[in-house]
Amino acid sequence: MSGDIFAGQPTDADLLAELYDLEHDAVVEDLIFYREQTRRSGHTVLDLGCGSGRLLRTFAAGKARRIVGVDGSPALLRRAEARIAAEPLLAAARDQGRLHLVAGDVRRLSQLSLKPLLGGGADLVVAVGVLPHLDGPEDAVQMLTGVLPLLATGGRVIIDDLGPALLPARDLPLSVDWRREMDGRPVVRRSQLMRQEAPEGLRVAFSTIVDVGRPDGTIARLPASHRLWYPWDDALAAIVREAGMTVEIAYGSHDLDPLDAASERRITMIRRADE
């Protein structure tokens, strides 16, 4: 994500990263969308906030010639490296110098020496779930301003986040989100949130408590908290303009449905303003 999303949490970052995968690896509804986007325009893909590399195989399956993933979490990048090593298609791309992971803050892309890795520039830049972890419009402008010189001619940026239907309409008390198993151990996650509307978007204080069963029957409790930000549509459009880009179209699903109040996703397609 922008920086290390587990930094400052009072628990084991590697275990939090494992729990992150337990939740996010179950997300599969966007895989066809990103495979097809890669096939159409993504010869070189830059994955901002790549996390543990959930989408890397999708980009490779879409015939990406180069893939660069950037994330600020060392724990998630370690899991991405393990994912690459376990997947022949990805391991081959890494060994051929076509797949790279870069540790860094997406708000400071100019400091990461990405251009040599991207060759002639990124045809497709993907940022899934990144905006909520930024502090607000200034951070978003910094990220997109850093993306601009990395884009190839005709390149596109996709910002993919929660749509209006999934944004919380009220504060939510502590309650159980889900119960799952991880390597045969029971896992229960509880969460609570407080929301605040602001001119630049919805601000959410989100806290979780995850209980993980140990082999000896005891429970490891892992608390975590995040401050999230979901910009309004007009605020996001203004941010894109300030960064020298323009919104081409926005979808409300990975099936390319129109964006409206019932949409569970907001998928914003962005290009250079001068193209």
Buried (B, 14 or more C-beta within 10 A) or exposed (E): BBBBBBEEBEBBBBBBBBBBBBBBEEEEEBBBBBBBBBBEBBBBBBBBBBBBBBBBBBBBBBEBBBBBBBBBBBBBBBBBBEBBEEBEEBBEBBEEEBBBBBBBBBBBBEEBEBBEBBBEBBBBBBBBBBBBBBEBBEBBBBBBBBBBEBBBEEBBBBBBBBBBBEBBEEEBEEEEEEEBEBEEEEBBBBBBBBBEEEEBBBBBBBBBBBBBBEEEEEEBEBEBBBEBBBBBBEBBBBBBBBBBBBBEEBBBBBEEBEBEEEBBBBBBBBBBEEE
